[in-house]
Structures are given as structure tokens and as C-alpha cells.
Amino acid sequence: MKIHKPLVFATMILAISFSVPADLLAQQPPTPVFVATVERKTFIDEVEAIGTLHANENVDLTTTVTELITKINFEDGQRVRKGDILVEMDAAEELAEKAEELYRITEAEKQVNRLEPLIARGAASKAILDEQRRNLQTAQARLNAIASRISKRLIVAPFDGVVGLRNISVGALAQPGIRIATIDDDSIMKLDFAVPEVFLATLKPGIRIVATASAYPGETFEGEIASMDSRVNPVTRSIMVRAMLKNDDQKLKPGMLMRVVLQKNRREALVIPEESLIPDGDRHFVFITAAGDEKMTVERRSVTIGARRKGEVEILAGVEEGQQVVTHGTLRIRPGIPITIRAVERGDESLTDLLNQNTSRENIP
């Protein structure tokens, strides 16, 4: 079997390096490293999903009668109030019938008022008074029916909201089922998204969410879960969740696609930078600083990790709050080797800031 000399040489060097006595390690010049302090922070488990926005209330404006449109009282995208008359249709015939019934009601009331004193004196038959009262009630019923037909020729805003693009003009013949426009109550938006069933036990109304949209890069929208579907989808093994988002500035529109981050299990946890972790199979280690006899050294410590988030990892066991872990320089150090702290990371510095940092003794525990 052919042996590669470079491989043998590298193996020899590695064996020699690990066999160097501790006193020789202590005589080596200190190795500069970057460190970070183990901190206790608020940690939240996050579940990501994709959702679609819906208006709190939404309606397609249509008519139930076939009639000529005589007036349109809104513009595209206009905000309207509940009860505003948006569209008026030809109601001339109904208005004429209304005037006729109002006259009949007036005459019937006069006859009732005239007969009541006569009945009291016994000068008229009570049957005649009953007949006039029936005529009055019949006329009032017909008037209510006419008013109902007139109201069907008016399209009224059912709630406060914004009107979409109108699809009809004055003079056109409106027909049942034809959409005239849309109206959406966008003061609060409904965000529907699917969550895997494995998170079902942690889902409940009131859990906070953070959502983002491609239309507004860098901007977040906060809300909370309002309700959940009563069934799990047997195909996707997920459940539909509905969250409510305030939309005071009317930026969000129905139909928008949003990325949802569901936040749960809020807790206080020990957190270290993710780059300080040293994986070794299924185990994880960190180097923590330790005060030596004359110089600062490092100690290799096994840790148990929890959840991760961008740039940080939760530590369940292995380190204590306030200790310092090595973040940069881990490939050049071993337990017992002398080190010098070049910079202490806070999490928001650039590499230039770290290199220019004046690490004083007060930064060293």
C-alpha cells in the first residue's frame, strides 16, 4: 500500500502538538481571540408560515332587481360610511304608488277620526268604523311593501369601508348577480395561514404573531391569533389559523401574501453567539475563558443546546450567566493555552469595530 508522505507528516505534526506538555503550552505567546458574554435574554420559539390576507368584512355589491341605474354616488377607491347610498336605480313607478298609498292612508285616517265621535254618541254603526280601520291598515301594509321595493332600488353601504373599482355606469341596466363593485372593511385584516398539527397543543387565541410582506421590505406587522379551524387537513396534516392585524394606515390589502412568524413559549434563557459552538458528532462544545496562574487560558466545556434563532443559540446546560465564550479563534486554541482577549462582541459591531476595539482589563472577568 502506498503511503502519502504529506499525510504522514501532517499526522506527525498533529500528534506532536497534542503531546506538548502543559508547561510548554503556558510558555507560548498568548493567542488573540474574540469573546462574547453569556447573557440571559428573552427567547421565543418561532414557527414560520405563509398566509393570505382577507378584509375583516367584504361584500360584492349587487342588486336583486333588474332596473336602470340613474345615479352613482361613489368613486373608485372611495371610503364610505355605513348607510351611505352608493347607487340609485329608477324607482319612478314605485314612488308614484307610494304617493297614491299615502293619499289613501290620509283619507282612511280622516274617516276613522270622523266616525269615532259618532260611534260614541250612537249616531253611526260600529261595523262602518271597523271597515275604515281595516282600510287604513291595508293601506299602511301596501305602503310598507312599496317602501321595500324602493329600498331594493338603492344600494347602500352595509358597513364602513373602502369601495373598489366600479363595473357599471349610469344608464346601464343592472341585473341580479352582476357585480357592481366591492366594499371591504380594512380597518382590521384577517390573516389565514396553515400551521403543522405538531404545534396544535401550543396554539391558542391571543398568541402574538409577526408578519411581513414583500410589498413593504423591512417593515413588520403585528397581530395575534383570534381563532382556529375545527378540523385538521388530513392531506397536509396542518390546521388553518386566523390572526387579526390592525391596519390603521390602510397599507394592507385583501389578497396579499404574507410571511408569518408565530411566536410561542416566551421564556428567559441563557444565550450565546452561534459561532462560538464547536460541533463534535451529536455533541456541542464551547471554549470559556478561565484565569490561569499568570495568564488567561481557556477551558473546553460541553453544552446542551436548545432552540436557535438568527445568530444566537439557547444553552440549557454547561455554562453560566456572565461567563465569556470564545467566538473567533477557536481553531487556534486548546485547553490550557494562554490567550489574550482582542475584543468583546456585543452583537452589533462590524469586524472593523472589533479589530479597533480597545480591550481593557475591565472587559475580562
C-alpha positions as CSV (number, residue, x, y, z in Angstrom):
1,M,0.0,0.0,0.0
2,K,1.4,3.4,-1.0
3,I,1.7,5.9,1.9
4,H,1.4,9.6,1.1
5,K,4.3,11.5,2.7
6,P,2.3,14.8,3.2
7,L,-0.4,12.9,5.1
8,V,2.1,11.2,7.3
9,F,3.9,14.5,8.0
10,A,0.6,16.2,8.9
11,T,-0.3,13.3,11.3
12,M,3.1,13.6,13.0
13,I,2.7,17.3,13.5
14,L,-0.8,16.8,14.9
15,A,0.5,14.1,17.3
16,I,3.4,16.3,18.4
17,S,1.1,19.3,19.0
18,F,-1.2,17.3,21.3
19,S,1.7,15.8,23.2
20,V,3.2,19.2,24.1
21,P,3.5,19.4,27.9
22,A,1.3,21.9,29.8
23,D,4.3,24.0,30.9
24,L,5.4,24.4,27.3
25,L,1.8,25.5,26.4
26,A,2.0,28.1,29.1
27,Q,5.2,29.5,27.6
28,Q,3.6,30.1,24.2
29,P,2.7,33.7,23.3
30,P,-1.0,34.4,24.1
31,T,-3.4,33.7,21.2
32,P,-5.7,36.7,20.4
33,V,-9.4,35.8,20.4
34,F,-12.8,37.4,20.3
35,V,-15.2,36.6,23.1
36,A,-18.8,37.2,24.0
37,T,-20.6,37.2,27.3
38,V,-23.2,34.5,28.2
39,E,-26.3,36.6,28.7
40,R,-29.8,35.9,29.9
41,K,-32.3,37.1,27.3
42,T,-35.9,36.7,26.3
43,F,-36.2,33.7,24.0
44,I,-39.2,32.9,21.9
45,D,-39.8,29.8,19.8
46,E,-40.7,30.8,16.2
47,V,-42.8,28.9,13.7
48,E,-42.9,30.2,10.1
49,A,-45.8,30.0,7.7
50,I,-47.3,31.7,4.6
51,G,-50.7,33.3,4.9
52,T,-53.2,35.3,2.8
53,L,-54.9,38.4,3.9
54,H,-58.7,39.0,3.9
55,A,-60.7,42.0,4.9
56,N,-62.5,41.9,8.2
57,E,-65.8,42.2,6.2
58,N,-66.1,42.1,2.4
59,V,-69.1,42.2,0.1
60,D,-69.7,42.2,-3.6
61,L,-72.3,44.9,-4.3
62,T,-75.1,43.5,-6.5
63,T,-78.8,44.1,-7.0
64,T,-81.8,41.8,-6.6
65,V,-83.8,43.6,-9.3
66,T,-83.5,44.4,-13.0
67,E,-83.6,48.1,-13.3
68,L,-82.0,51.2,-14.9
69,I,-79.2,52.9,-13.0
70,T,-79.9,56.6,-12.6
71,K,-77.1,57.7,-10.2
72,I,-73.8,56.6,-8.8
73,N,-72.6,58.3,-5.7
74,F,-69.1,57.0,-5.3
75,E,-65.7,57.0,-7.0
76,D,-63.2,54.2,-7.3
77,G,-61.3,53.6,-4.1
78,Q,-63.5,55.9,-2.1
79,R,-64.0,55.4,1.7
80,V,-67.7,55.3,2.6
81,R,-69.7,55.1,5.9
82,K,-72.3,52.5,6.8
83,G,-75.7,53.6,5.4
84,D,-74.3,55.8,2.5
85,I,-76.4,55.4,-0.7
86,L,-73.9,54.2,-3.3
87,V,-76.2,53.5,-6.3
88,E,-79.7,54.7,-7.2
89,M,-81.9,53.0,-9.7
90,D,-85.1,54.1,-11.5
91,A,-88.0,54.0,-8.9
92,A,-90.4,56.4,-10.6
93,E,-93.3,53.8,-10.7
94,E,-92.8,52.8,-7.0
95,L,-92.6,56.5,-5.9
96,A,-96.0,57.1,-7.7
97,E,-97.5,54.1,-6.0
98,K,-96.2,55.4,-2.7
99,A,-97.8,58.8,-3.2
100,E,-101.1,57.1,-4.0
101,E,-101.0,55.0,-0.8
102,L,-100.1,58.0,1.3
103,Y,-103.3,59.7,0.0
104,R,-105.4,56.6,0.8
105,I,-103.9,56.5,4.3
106,T,-104.7,60.1,4.8
107,E,-108.3,59.6,3.7
108,A,-108.7,56.5,5.9
109,E,-107.4,58.3,8.9
110,K,-109.9,61.1,8.3
111,Q,-112.8,58.7,8.1
112,V,-111.7,56.9,11.3
113,N,-111.4,60.3,13.2
114,R,-114.8,61.3,11.9
115,L,-116.6,58.1,12.8
116,E,-115.2,57.6,16.4
117,P,-117.2,60.6,17.9
118,L,-120.3,59.4,16.1
119,I,-120.0,55.9,17.5
120,A,-119.6,57.4,20.9
121,R,-123.0,59.2,20.5
122,G,-124.6,56.1,18.9
123,A,-125.1,58.0,15.6
124,A,-123.1,55.6,13.4
125,S,-122.6,51.8,13.1
126,K,-119.5,50.3,14.7
127,A,-119.2,48.0,11.6
128,I,-118.6,51.0,9.4
129,L,-115.8,52.2,11.8
130,D,-114.2,48.7,11.7
131,E,-114.3,48.7,7.9
132,Q,-112.5,52.1,7.8
133,R,-109.9,50.8,10.3
134,R,-109.3,47.8,8.0
135,N,-108.8,50.1,5.0
136,L,-106.3,52.1,7.0
137,Q,-104.3,49.0,8.0
138,T,-104.4,47.7,4.4
139,A,-103.1,50.9,3.0
140,Q,-100.3,51.0,5.6
141,A,-99.3,47.4,4.6
142,R,-99.3,48.3,0.9
143,L,-97.1,51.4,1.8
144,N,-94.6,49.1,3.6
145,A,-94.4,46.8,0.5
146,I,-93.8,49.8,-1.8
147,A,-91.1,51.1,0.6
148,S,-89.4,47.7,0.4
149,R,-89.4,47.8,-3.4
150,I,-88.0,51.3,-3.4
151,S,-85.2,50.2,-1.0
152,K,-84.2,47.4,-3.4
153,R,-83.5,50.1,-6.0
154,L,-80.9,51.7,-3.7
155,I,-77.6,50.1,-3.0
156,V,-76.4,51.1,0.5
157,A,-73.0,50.6,2.1
158,P,-73.5,47.7,4.7
159,F,-70.5,48.8,6.8
160,D,-67.7,51.4,6.9
161,G,-65.1,50.5,4.3
162,V,-63.4,51.2,1.0
163,V,-65.1,50.7,-2.3
164,G,-63.2,49.0,-5.1
165,L,-63.4,49.6,-8.9
166,R,-67.0,50.1,-10.2
167,N,-68.1,47.9,-13.1
168,I,-71.2,49.7,-14.2
169,S,-72.2,53.2,-15.4
170,V,-75.2,55.5,-15.2
171,G,-77.8,54.4,-17.8
172,A,-76.8,50.7,-17.7
173,L,-79.3,48.1,-16.9
174,A,-78.4,46.4,-13.6
175,Q,-79.3,42.8,-13.3
176,P,-79.3,40.3,-10.3
177,G,-76.0,38.7,-9.7
178,I,-73.9,41.3,-11.7
179,R,-71.2,42.7,-9.5
180,I,-71.4,46.5,-9.4
181,A,-68.3,47.0,-7.1
182,T,-66.8,45.6,-4.0
183,I,-66.6,47.0,-0.5
184,D,-64.0,46.0,2.2
185,D,-63.7,46.8,5.8
186,D,-59.9,47.0,6.0
187,S,-59.7,48.6,9.4
188,I,-58.7,45.1,10.7
189,M,-57.3,42.4,8.5
190,K,-57.7,38.6,8.8
191,L,-54.6,36.6,8.1
192,D,-55.3,32.9,7.4
193,F,-52.3,30.5,7.4
194,A,-51.7,26.8,7.9
195,V,-49.7,25.5,10.9
196,P,-48.4,21.9,11.1
197,E,-50.5,19.8,13.5
198,V,-47.4,19.1,15.7
199,F,-47.8,22.6,17.1
200,L,-51.5,22.1,17.8
201,A,-51.0,21.9,21.6
202,T,-49.4,25.3,21.7
203,L,-51.9,27.2,19.6
204,K,-54.4,29.3,21.4
205,P,-56.1,32.7,20.9
206,G,-54.0,35.6,22.0
207,I,-50.6,34.2,20.8
208,R,-48.6,37.0,19.2
209,I,-47.5,36.9,15.6
210,V,-45.3,39.0,13.4
211,A,-45.9,39.2,9.6
212,T,-44.0,40.7,6.7
213,A,-44.9,41.4,3.1
214,S,-42.8,41.7,0.0
215,A,-44.5,44.9,-0.8
216,Y,-43.0,46.6,2.3
217,P,-39.4,45.3,2.7
218,G,-38.1,45.7,6.2
219,E,-41.5,46.5,7.7
220,T,-43.3,44.3,10.2
221,F,-47.0,44.0,11.1
222,E,-48.0,42.6,14.5
223,G,-51.2,40.8,15.4
224,E,-52.5,37.9,17.5
225,I,-54.3,34.6,16.9
226,A,-58.1,35.1,17.0
227,S,-59.3,31.6,16.1
228,M,-58.5,28.2,14.6
229,D,-60.3,25.8,12.3
230,S,-62.2,23.0,13.9
231,R,-60.5,20.4,11.7
232,V,-57.0,19.3,10.7
233,N,-56.5,18.8,7.0
234,P,-55.9,15.1,6.6
235,V,-53.8,15.6,3.4
236,T,-51.4,18.3,4.6
237,R,-51.6,17.5,8.3
238,S,-52.0,21.1,9.1
239,I,-54.7,23.3,10.7
240,M,-55.8,26.7,9.4
241,V,-55.2,29.5,11.9
242,R,-56.7,33.0,11.7
243,A,-54.9,36.0,13.1
244,M,-56.1,39.6,13.3
245,L,-53.9,42.5,12.3
246,K,-54.6,46.2,12.8
247,N,-54.5,48.2,9.6
248,D,-54.8,51.8,10.8
249,D,-52.7,53.2,7.9
250,Q,-54.5,51.0,5.3
251,K,-51.3,49.6,3.9
252,L,-52.5,46.0,3.9
253,K,-54.8,44.9,1.1
254,P,-57.0,41.8,0.8
255,G,-55.3,39.0,-1.1
256,M,-51.8,39.9,-0.2
257,L,-49.3,37.1,0.5
258,M,-47.6,37.4,3.9
259,R,-44.8,35.6,5.7
260,V,-45.9,34.8,9.2
261,V,-43.7,34.2,12.3
262,L,-45.7,32.6,15.1
263,Q,-44.1,33.3,18.5
264,K,-44.7,30.9,21.4
265,N,-43.2,29.7,24.6
266,R,-41.8,33.0,25.7
267,R,-39.1,32.5,28.4
268,E,-35.8,33.8,29.8
269,A,-32.8,31.7,28.6
270,L,-29.0,31.7,28.5
271,V,-27.9,32.8,25.0
272,I,-24.5,32.7,23.3
273,P,-23.5,33.6,19.7
274,E,-24.0,30.7,17.3
275,E,-20.4,30.9,16.0
276,S,-19.0,30.0,19.4
277,L,-20.4,26.5,19.2
278,I,-18.0,23.6,18.3
279,P,-19.9,20.6,17.0
280,D,-18.5,17.1,17.5
281,G,-20.8,14.4,16.3
282,D,-24.0,14.8,18.2
283,R,-22.4,16.8,20.9
284,H,-21.5,20.5,21.2
285,F,-18.7,22.3,23.0
286,V,-17.6,25.9,23.7
287,F,-14.3,27.4,24.9
288,I,-14.8,29.5,28.0
289,T,-12.2,31.9,29.4
290,A,-10.5,30.9,32.7
291,A,-8.0,32.8,34.8
292,G,-4.6,30.9,35.0
293,D,-1.7,31.4,37.3
294,E,-0.2,34.2,35.3
295,K,-2.1,34.4,32.0
296,M,-5.7,33.9,30.9
297,T,-6.4,30.5,29.4
298,V,-9.5,28.6,28.0
299,E,-11.4,25.6,29.1
300,R,-13.3,23.3,26.8
301,R,-16.9,22.8,28.1
302,S,-19.6,20.5,26.9
303,V,-23.0,22.3,26.5
304,T,-26.6,21.3,25.9
305,I,-28.3,23.5,23.3
306,G,-31.9,24.4,22.9
307,A,-33.6,26.4,20.2
308,R,-31.8,28.6,17.7
309,R,-32.5,31.9,16.1
310,K,-30.6,34.1,13.8
311,G,-27.0,34.3,15.1
312,E,-27.9,33.0,18.6
313,V,-28.5,29.7,20.3
314,E,-30.1,28.8,23.6
315,I,-28.0,27.0,26.1
316,L,-29.8,24.6,28.5
317,A,-26.7,23.4,30.5
318,G,-23.0,23.8,30.5
319,V,-22.3,27.5,31.1
320,E,-23.4,30.2,33.5
321,E,-24.5,33.7,33.1
322,G,-21.7,36.2,32.9
323,Q,-19.0,33.7,31.6
324,Q,-17.2,34.5,28.4
325,V,-17.1,32.2,25.5
326,V,-14.7,32.4,22.5
327,T,-16.4,33.3,19.3
328,H,-13.4,33.8,16.9
329,G,-10.1,31.9,17.2
330,T,-11.4,28.6,18.3
331,L,-9.4,26.7,15.6
332,R,-6.1,28.1,17.1
333,I,-6.6,27.3,20.8
334,R,-6.7,24.3,23.0
335,P,-7.5,23.9,26.7
336,G,-4.8,25.5,28.9
337,I,-3.3,27.6,26.1
338,P,-2.7,31.2,27.0
339,I,-5.0,33.7,25.3
340,T,-5.5,37.5,25.1
341,I,-8.9,39.0,24.6
342,R,-8.7,41.1,21.4
343,A,-12.3,42.2,21.5
344,V,-15.6,41.6,23.3
345,E,-18.6,41.1,20.9
346,R,-21.9,42.8,21.7
347,G,-23.7,41.5,18.7
348,D,-24.0,44.7,16.5
349,E,-20.3,45.6,15.8
350,S,-18.6,45.3,12.4
351,L,-15.3,43.5,12.0
352,T,-13.5,46.8,11.8
353,D,-15.1,47.9,15.1
354,L,-13.9,44.7,16.7
355,L,-10.4,45.0,15.4
356,N,-10.2,48.6,16.6
357,Q,-11.7,47.8,20.0
358,N,-9.5,48.8,22.9
359,T,-10.0,45.7,25.2
360,S,-9.1,46.8,28.7
361,R,-8.8,44.7,31.8
362,E,-12.4,45.6,32.8
363,N,-13.6,43.6,29.9
364,I,-12.0,40.4,31.4
365,P,-13.9,38.6,34.2
